[in-house]
């Protein structure tokens, strides 16, 4: 079973998302945040990075009866990671995780940057669940 219900008894499932992040390939980053609250469950940070390299110009291949098919010559790879956080007290607690931007395909590791996305998800239990998030950072390590 999942820590996040999403269905069933009334709850407040919340997902915050930030897209279009830019990471330097080969670099290690640290994600960190401070939390405090009460009646919070399923606190989780999901983060993704994407590599993309265009090897040749797009072209169209003609088929039967006027049909056309777009042919792309690209390398693309998605990677993700996650970690959980707790916010079940009245005092601030810090959660963090290090991750390195790299790809299995060595051609993508020769590129300069990768795109990224991050999601923070948690569930507030009715009727009085509360969560405070502060000092959220994604910074290069070292």
Backbone as a printed PyTorch tensor [residue, N CA C, xyz], in Angstrom:
tensor([[[  0.8340,  -1.1850,   0.0000],
         [  0.0000,   0.0000,   0.0000],
         [  0.8760,   1.2450,   0.0000]],

        [[  0.3220,   2.2930,  -0.4660],
         [  1.0510,   3.5420,  -0.5710],
         [  0.8230,   4.4080,   0.6550]],

        [[  1.8200,   5.2310,   0.9910],
         [  1.6650,   6.1960,   2.0780],
         [  0.7100,   7.3030,   1.6660]],

        [[  0.5730,   7.5290,   0.3760],
         [ -0.3170,   8.5700,  -0.1340],
         [ -1.6240,   7.9050,  -0.5180]],

        [[ -2.7080,   8.2980,   0.1060],
         [ -3.9930,   7.6860,  -0.1930],
         [ -4.5430,   8.2060,  -1.5060]],

        [[ -4.7510,   9.5200,  -1.5930],
         [ -5.2880,  10.1070,  -2.8090],
         [ -6.7580,   9.8140,  -3.0440]],

        [[ -7.2480,   8.6810,  -2.5370],
         [ -8.6720,   8.3350,  -2.6450],
         [ -9.1280,   7.8240,  -1.2950]],

        [[-10.3930,   7.7230,  -1.1070],
         [-10.9000,   7.2050,   0.1540],
         [-11.3430,   8.3470,   1.0440]],

        [[-10.9360,   8.3010,   2.3120],
         [-11.3240,   9.3300,   3.2780],
         [-10.8350,  10.7020,   2.8100]],

        [[-11.5640,  11.7510,   3.1690],
         [-11.1470,  13.0910,   2.7550],
         [ -9.7290,  13.3920,   3.2240]],

        [[ -8.9570,  13.9740,   2.3670],
         [ -7.5960,  14.3600,   2.6990],
         [ -7.2050,  15.5050,   1.7910]],

        [[ -6.0340,  16.0080,   2.0080],
         [ -5.5110,  17.0740,   1.1690],
         [ -4.1830,  16.6040,   0.5950]],

        [[ -4.2470,  15.9110,  -0.5260],
         [ -3.0540,  15.4780,  -1.2410],
         [ -2.5630,  16.6630,  -2.0520]],

        [[ -1.3130,  17.0410,  -1.8550],
         [ -0.7620,  18.2260,  -2.5040],
         [  0.5040,  17.8410,  -3.2490]],

        [[  0.6010,  18.3110,  -4.4880],
         [  1.8030,  18.1090,  -5.2930],
         [  2.2180,  19.4680,  -5.8440]],

        [[  3.4430,  19.8710,  -5.5540],
         [  4.0070,  21.1090,  -6.0980],
         [  5.0830,  20.7090,  -7.1010]],

        [[  5.0970,  21.3840,  -8.2440],
         [  5.9870,  20.9850,  -9.3300],
         [  6.7150,  22.1900,  -9.9050]],

        [[  8.0180,  22.0220, -10.1570],
         [  8.8160,  23.0490, -10.8190],
         [  9.4990,  22.4050, -12.0240]],

        [[  9.2600,  22.9710, -13.1890],
         [  9.8450,  22.4510, -14.4240],
         [ 10.9200,  23.3970, -14.9410]],

        [[ 11.5730,  22.9770, -16.0080],
         [ 12.5670,  23.7730, -16.7300],
         [ 13.7700,  24.1430, -15.8690]],

        [[ 14.2220,  23.2060, -15.0700],
         [ 15.4570,  23.3940, -14.3230],
         [ 16.6210,  23.0730, -15.2450]],

        [[ 17.7610,  23.6630, -14.9960],
         [ 18.9360,  23.4610, -15.8430],
         [ 20.0900,  22.9650, -14.9750]],

        [[ 20.5980,  21.7730, -15.2830],
         [ 21.6980,  21.1850, -14.5380],
         [ 22.9210,  21.0520, -15.4360]],

        [[ 24.1080,  21.1340, -14.8270],
         [ 25.3490,  20.9140, -15.5550],
         [ 25.6800,  19.4230, -15.4810]],

        [[ 25.9070,  18.8210, -16.6360],
         [ 26.1900,  17.3820, -16.6900],
         [ 27.5480,  17.1020, -16.0530]],

        [[ 27.5970,  16.0390, -15.2460],
         [ 28.8170,  15.6390, -14.5660],
         [ 28.9540,  16.2150, -13.1680]],

        [[ 28.0920,  17.1400, -12.8180],
         [ 28.1590,  17.8030, -11.5150],
         [ 27.2440,  17.1080, -10.5010]],

        [[ 27.6500,  17.1410,  -9.2290],
         [ 26.8340,  16.6260,  -8.1350],
         [ 26.1060,  17.8010,  -7.4830]],

        [[ 24.8220,  17.5970,  -7.2050],
         [ 23.9820,  18.6190,  -6.5870],
         [ 23.4290,  18.0990,  -5.2740]],

        [[ 23.0470,  19.0290,  -4.4060],
         [ 22.3770,  18.6940,  -3.1550],
         [ 21.0120,  19.3660,  -3.1480]],

        [[ 19.9790,  18.5730,  -2.9100],
         [ 18.6270,  19.1100,  -2.6770],
         [ 18.4300,  19.1050,  -1.1740]],

        [[ 17.9580,  20.2180,  -0.6370],
         [ 17.6790,  20.2490,   0.7960],
         [ 16.4680,  21.1340,   1.0720]],

        [[ 15.7980,  20.8530,   2.1910],
         [ 14.6810,  21.6610,   2.6340],
         [ 14.4960,  21.4680,   4.1240]],

        [[ 13.8520,  22.4400,   4.7420],
         [ 13.4940,  22.3450,   6.1410],
         [ 11.9780,  22.2420,   6.2210]],

        [[ 11.4990,  21.3920,   7.1170],
         [ 10.0490,  21.2030,   7.2670],
         [  9.6790,  21.1410,   8.7450]],

        [[  8.4620,  21.5320,   9.0150],
         [  7.8430,  21.2780,  10.3230],
         [  6.3430,  21.2370,  10.0920]],

        [[  5.6420,  20.5570,  10.9720],
         [  4.2010,  20.4660,  10.8000],
         [  3.5950,  19.4220,  11.7010]],

        [[  2.3540,  19.1150,  11.4090],
         [  1.6170,  18.1250,  12.1870],
         [  0.6450,  17.4090,  11.2570]],

        [[  0.4680,  16.1290,  11.4910],
         [ -0.4810,  15.3030,  10.7430],
         [ -0.1780,  15.3410,   9.2380]],

        [[  1.1070,  15.1250,   8.9200],
         [  1.5790,  15.0790,   7.5340],
         [  2.0400,  13.6630,   7.2560]],

        [[  1.6680,  13.1160,   6.1120],
         [  2.1590,  11.7900,   5.7270],
         [  2.5860,  11.8120,   4.2670]],

        [[  3.3790,  10.8310,   3.9080],
         [  3.7690,  10.6550,   2.5150],
         [  4.6130,  11.7690,   1.9420]],

        [[  5.4180,  12.4470,   2.7670],
         [  6.2740,  13.5040,   2.2500],
         [  7.3640,  12.9260,   1.3590]],

        [[  7.4220,  13.3920,   0.1210],
         [  8.3750,  12.8290,  -0.8360],
         [  8.8180,  13.8900,  -1.8350]],

        [[ 10.1060,  13.8700,  -2.1760],
         [ 10.6660,  14.7340,  -3.2190],
         [ 11.0570,  13.8240,  -4.3840]],

        [[ 10.5010,  14.0880,  -5.5540],
         [ 10.8570,  13.3700,  -6.7870],
         [ 11.5940,  14.3480,  -7.6940]],

        [[ 12.7160,  13.9230,  -8.2730],
         [ 13.4170,  14.7970,  -9.2030],
         [ 13.9050,  13.9980, -10.4080]],

        [[ 13.8810,  14.6640, -11.5570],
         [ 14.1790,  14.0360, -12.8440],
         [ 15.1540,  14.9120, -13.6190]],

        [[ 16.0400,  14.2870, -14.3750],
         [ 16.8780,  15.0350, -15.3030],
         [ 16.8900,  14.3170, -16.6420]],

        [[ 16.9490,  15.1240, -17.6980],
         [ 16.7900,  14.6220, -19.0580],
         [ 17.9480,  15.0690, -19.9290]],

        [[ 18.5200,  14.1290, -20.6720],
         [ 19.5560,  14.4500, -21.6560],
         [ 18.9930,  14.3010, -23.0490]],

        [[ 19.4320,  15.1960, -23.9400],
         [ 18.9270,  15.1920, -25.3140],
         [ 20.0420,  15.6600, -26.2350]],

        [[ 20.2680,  14.9290, -27.3110],
         [ 21.2550,  15.3310, -28.3100],
         [ 20.7000,  15.0160, -29.6880]],

        [[ 20.6860,  16.0230, -30.5400],
         [ 20.2260,  15.8620, -31.9130],
         [ 21.4150,  15.4470, -32.7670]],

        [[ 21.3170,  14.2920, -33.4130],
         [ 22.4230,  13.7590, -34.2140],
         [ 22.3600,  14.2030, -35.6710]],

        [[ 21.1480,  14.4380, -36.1730],
         [ 20.9630,  14.8640, -37.5620],
         [ 19.6560,  15.6380, -37.6620]],

        [[ 19.4930,  16.3570, -38.7330],
         [ 18.2610,  17.1130, -38.9620],
         [ 17.0760,  16.1620, -39.1250]],

        [[ 15.9130,  16.6180, -38.7070],
         [ 14.6950,  15.8430, -38.9080],
         [ 14.4180,  15.7210, -40.4030]],

        [[ 13.8080,  14.6050, -40.7680],
         [ 13.4380,  14.4260, -42.1800],
         [ 12.1070,  13.6870, -42.2440]],

        [[ 11.4760,  13.8040, -43.3880],
         [ 10.2070,  13.1210, -43.6090],
         [ 10.4120,  11.9800, -44.5810]],

        [[  9.7860,  10.8620, -44.2860],
         [  9.8190,   9.6970, -45.1660],
         [  8.4170,   9.5480, -45.7480]],

        [[  8.3260,   9.5650, -47.0490],
         [  7.0190,   9.4670, -47.7040],
         [  6.5690,   8.0100, -47.7560]],

        [[  5.2860,   7.8360, -47.4960],
         [  4.6950,   6.5090, -47.5230],
         [  3.6850,   6.4170, -48.6530]],

        [[  2.8090,   5.4590, -48.5350],
         [  1.7840,   5.2460, -49.5560],
         [  0.6920,   6.2970, -49.4620]],

        [[  0.1380,   6.6470, -50.5850],
         [ -1.0400,   7.5010, -50.6920],
         [ -0.8740,   8.8470, -49.9840]],

        [[  0.3120,   9.4320, -50.0830],
         [  0.5420,  10.7580, -49.5350],
         [  0.8970,  10.7950, -48.0630]],

        [[  0.9870,   9.6420, -47.4190],
         [  1.3410,   9.6150, -45.9980],
         [  2.8020,  10.0330, -45.8170]],

        [[  3.1050,  10.6290, -44.6920],
         [  4.4720,  11.0330, -44.3760],
         [  4.7640,  10.6820, -42.9230]],

        [[  6.0040,  10.2940, -42.6790],
         [  6.4230,   9.9350, -41.3260],
         [  7.6490,  10.7710, -40.9650]],

        [[  7.5990,  11.4150, -39.7990],
         [  8.7190,  12.2160, -39.3240],
         [  9.7820,  11.2820, -38.7410]],

        [[ 11.0130,  11.4110, -39.2240],
         [ 12.1400,  10.6100, -38.7490],
         [ 13.0900,  11.5380, -38.0000]],

        [[ 13.3270,  11.2210, -36.7320],
         [ 14.2440,  12.0060, -35.9080],
         [ 15.4240,  11.1350, -35.5190]],

        [[ 16.6100,  11.7110, -35.6270],
         [ 17.8320,  11.0300, -35.2240],
         [ 18.3590,  11.7200, -33.9690]],

        [[ 17.9150,  11.2420, -32.8160],
         [ 18.2650,  11.8620, -31.5360],
         [ 18.6210,  10.7870, -30.5110]],

        [[ 19.3370,  11.2280, -29.4950],
         [ 19.5850,  10.4120, -28.3060],
         [ 18.8680,  11.1200, -27.1690]],

        [[ 18.0830,  10.3730, -26.4090],
         [ 17.3300,  10.9700, -25.3090],
         [ 17.3070,   9.9760, -24.1570]],

        [[ 17.5200,  10.4860, -22.9440],
         [ 17.5180,   9.6110, -21.7740],
         [ 16.9480,  10.3650, -20.5740]],

        [[ 16.1370,   9.6690, -19.7820],
         [ 15.5380,  10.2210, -18.5680],
         [ 16.0850,   9.4650, -17.3660]],

        [[ 16.4100,  10.1910, -16.3140],
         [ 16.8110,   9.5780, -15.0480],
         [ 16.0430,  10.2540, -13.9270]],

        [[ 15.8030,   9.5080, -12.8560],
         [ 15.1050,  10.1140, -11.7300],
         [ 15.5850,   9.5190, -10.4210]],

        [[ 15.2590,  10.2240,  -9.3580],
         [ 15.5790,   9.7820,  -8.0080],
         [ 14.5440,  10.4020,  -7.0710]],

        [[ 14.5420,   9.9960,  -5.8290],
         [ 13.5850,  10.5590,  -4.8740],
         [ 14.0960,  10.3290,  -3.4590]],

        [[ 13.4890,  11.0380,  -2.5250],
         [ 13.7210,  10.7820,  -1.1070],
         [ 12.5020,  11.2460,  -0.3260]],

        [[ 12.3460,  10.7180,   0.8740],
         [ 11.1940,  11.0640,   1.7040],
         [ 11.6140,  12.0630,   2.7760]],

        [[ 10.6250,  12.7860,   3.2850],
         [ 10.8750,  13.6900,   4.4030],
         [  9.7510,  13.5560,   5.4150]],

        [[ 10.0620,  13.8830,   6.6640],
         [  9.0820,  13.8470,   7.7520],
         [  8.8550,  15.2640,   8.2660]],

        [[  7.6480,  15.5290,   8.6760],
         [  7.3240,  16.8470,   9.2200],
         [  6.3380,  16.6830,  10.3570]],

        [[  6.6380,  15.7790,  11.2610],
         [  5.6750,  15.4760,  12.3070],
         [  5.9770,  16.1080,  13.6410]],

        [[  6.6280,  17.2740,  13.6340],
         [  6.9190,  17.9170,  14.9220],
         [  6.8080,  19.4250,  14.7930]],

        [[  6.8280,  20.0800,  15.9490],
         [  6.7130,  21.5370,  15.9670],
         [  8.0590,  22.2160,  15.7440]],

        [[  9.1460,  21.4550,  15.6860],
         [ 10.4620,  22.0480,  15.4370],
         [ 10.9180,  21.7180,  14.0110]],

        [[ 11.7650,  22.5680,  13.4740],
         [ 12.2440,  22.4080,  12.0990],
         [ 13.1780,  21.2020,  11.9970]],

        [[ 13.0210,  20.4270,  10.9250],
         [ 13.9610,  19.3430,  10.6320],
         [ 14.4380,  19.5150,   9.1910]],

        [[ 15.6720,  19.1350,   8.9390],
         [ 16.2790,  19.2860,   7.6150],
         [ 16.3680,  17.9250,   6.9430]],

        [[ 16.0030,  17.8790,   5.6690],
         [ 16.1410,  16.6780,   4.8470],
         [ 16.9580,  17.0630,   3.6280]],

        [[ 17.8150,  16.1430,   3.1670],
         [ 18.6220,  16.4500,   1.9860],
         [ 19.0630,  15.1650,   1.2840]],

        [[ 19.4760,  15.3430,   0.0460],
         [ 19.9990,  14.2190,  -0.7380],
         [ 20.9200,  14.7620,  -1.8110]],

        [[ 22.0370,  14.0510,  -2.0430],
         [ 22.9610,  14.3830,  -3.1280],
         [ 22.6190,  13.5340,  -4.3390]],

        [[ 22.7950,  14.1090,  -5.5210],
         [ 22.6090,  13.3450,  -6.7530],
         [ 23.5430,  13.8910,  -7.8250]],

        [[ 23.9960,  13.0150,  -8.6970],
         [ 24.9270,  13.3890,  -9.7680],
         [ 24.2090,  13.3180, -11.1050]],

        [[ 24.3990,  14.3550, -11.9100],
         [ 23.7970,  14.4100, -13.2360],
         [ 24.7170,  13.6730, -14.2030]],

        [[ 24.3140,  12.4730, -14.5580],
         [ 25.0440,  11.6740, -15.5380],
         [ 24.0820,  10.7190, -16.2180]],

        [[ 24.5290,  10.1920, -17.3530],
         [ 23.6780,   9.3330, -18.1710],
         [ 24.4100,   8.0370, -18.5030]],

        [[ 23.6470,   6.9960, -18.7940],
         [ 24.2280,   5.7230, -19.2210],
         [ 24.8600,   5.8510, -20.5950]],

        [[ 24.2420,   6.6620, -21.4680],
         [ 24.7610,   6.8860, -22.8110],
         [ 25.8950,   7.9110, -22.7380]],

        [[ 27.1130,   7.4830, -23.0630],
         [ 28.2870,   8.3530, -22.9220],
         [ 28.2280,   9.5770, -23.8390]],

        [[ 27.4940,   9.4910, -24.9390],
         [ 27.3710,  10.6550, -25.8340],
         [ 26.6450,  11.8000, -25.1300]],

        [[ 25.6710,  11.4940, -24.3070],
         [ 24.9520,  12.5360, -23.5710],
         [ 25.8190,  13.1620, -22.4910]],

        [[ 26.7510,  12.3970, -21.9290],
         [ 27.6380,  12.9340, -20.9010],
         [ 28.6290,  13.9420, -21.4660]],

        [[ 28.7670,  14.0130, -22.7820],
         [ 29.6500,  15.0020, -23.4240],
         [ 28.9690,  16.3560, -23.5970]],

        [[ 27.6520,  16.3850, -23.4240],
         [ 26.9070,  17.6420, -23.5500],
         [ 27.1470,  18.5070, -22.3060]],

        [[ 26.7500,  19.7770, -22.3750],
         [ 26.9980,  20.7000, -21.2630],
         [ 25.8980,  20.6910, -20.2100]],

        [[ 24.6400,  20.5850, -20.6340],
         [ 23.5610,  20.7260, -19.6550],
         [ 22.4360,  19.7250, -19.8960]],

        [[ 21.6560,  19.5450, -18.8430],
         [ 20.4900,  18.6640, -18.8790],
         [ 19.3120,  19.4090, -18.2850]],

        [[ 18.1370,  19.1150, -18.7830],
         [ 16.9220,  19.7160, -18.2410],
         [ 16.4560,  18.9490, -17.0200]],

        [[ 15.6340,  19.5970, -16.2010],
         [ 15.1870,  18.9260, -14.9920],
         [ 13.7970,  19.3350, -14.5470]],

        [[ 13.2850,  18.5690, -13.6080],
         [ 11.9600,  18.7760, -13.0410],
         [ 12.0030,  18.2900, -11.6000]],

        [[ 11.2490,  18.9400, -10.7280],
         [ 11.1810,  18.5070,  -9.3380],
         [  9.7460,  18.5760,  -8.8500]],

        [[  9.3560,  17.5940,  -8.0380],
         [  8.0210,  17.5630,  -7.4380],
         [  8.1430,  17.3270,  -5.9360]],

        [[  7.3520,  18.0860,  -5.1850],
         [  7.2200,  17.8650,  -3.7460],
         [  5.7880,  17.4020,  -3.5240]],

        [[  5.6250,  16.2510,  -2.8800],
         [  4.2670,  15.7540,  -2.6300],
         [  4.1170,  15.3630,  -1.1640]],

        [[  2.9180,  15.5800,  -0.6560],
         [  2.6150,  15.2260,   0.7290],
         [  1.1120,  15.2260,   0.8990]],

        [[  0.6670,  14.6550,   2.0200],
         [ -0.7530,  14.6060,   2.3180],
         [ -0.9850,  15.1750,   3.7090]],

        [[ -1.9240,  16.1150,   3.8030],
         [ -2.3210,  16.6950,   5.0900],
         [ -3.5590,  15.9630,   5.5780]],

        [[ -3.4890,  15.4270,   6.7780],
         [ -4.6130,  14.6690,   7.3350],
         [ -5.6870,  15.6290,   7.8530]],

        [[ -6.9520,  15.3380,   7.5710],
         [ -8.0210,  16.2120,   8.0470],
         [ -8.1830,  16.0640,   9.5580]],

        [[ -8.6840,  17.0020,  10.2500],
         [ -9.1140,  18.2990,   9.7400],
         [ -8.0470,  19.3830,   9.8950]],

        [[ -6.9210,  19.0520,  10.5770],
         [ -6.0000,  20.1210,  10.9490],
         [ -4.5450,  19.8510,  10.5650]],

        [[ -4.2860,  19.0580,   9.5120],
         [ -2.9230,  18.8310,   9.0580],
         [ -2.3080,  20.1200,   8.5410]],

        [[ -1.0420,  20.3130,   8.8610],
         [ -0.3590,  21.5350,   8.4350],
         [  1.1150,  21.2070,   8.1480]],

        [[  1.6790,  21.8470,   7.1230],
         [  3.0780,  21.6660,   6.7690],
         [  3.6800,  23.0170,   6.4080]],

        [[  4.8400,  23.2800,   6.9710],
         [  5.6220,  24.4640,   6.6250],
         [  6.8990,  23.9860,   5.9480]],

        [[  7.2410,  24.5980,   4.8110],
         [  8.4670,  24.2810,   4.0760],
         [  9.2730,  25.5630,   3.9770]],

        [[ 10.5670,  25.4690,   4.2860],
         [ 11.4300,  26.6450,   4.2360],
         [ 12.7980,  26.2370,   3.7060]],

        [[ 13.5030,  27.2050,   3.2080],
         [ 14.9100,  27.0540,   2.7870],
         [ 15.1020,  25.8940,   1.8040]],

        [[ 14.2210,  25.7970,   0.8130],
         [ 14.3390,  24.7620,  -0.2220],
         [ 15.4300,  25.1820,  -1.1880]],

        [[ 16.4220,  24.2850,  -1.4190],
         [ 17.5530,  24.6210,  -2.2860],
         [ 17.9700,  23.4370,  -3.1370]],

        [[ 18.4520,  23.7560,  -4.3220],
         [ 19.1740,  22.8060,  -5.1610],
         [ 20.4790,  23.5150,  -5.5140]],

        [[ 21.5970,  23.0490,  -4.9400],
         [ 22.8650,  23.7360,  -5.1310],
         [ 23.9510,  22.7450,  -5.5580]],

        [[ 24.9090,  23.2040,  -6.3800],
         [ 26.0440,  22.3490,  -6.7230],
         [ 26.8440,  22.0110,  -5.4650]],

        [[ 27.3000,  20.7880,  -5.3770],
         [ 28.0600,  20.3590,  -4.2040],
         [ 29.5450,  20.6660,  -4.4330]],

        [[ 30.1780,  21.1400,  -3.4020],
         [ 31.6200,  21.3980,  -3.4420],
         [ 31.9660,  22.5530,  -4.1810]]])
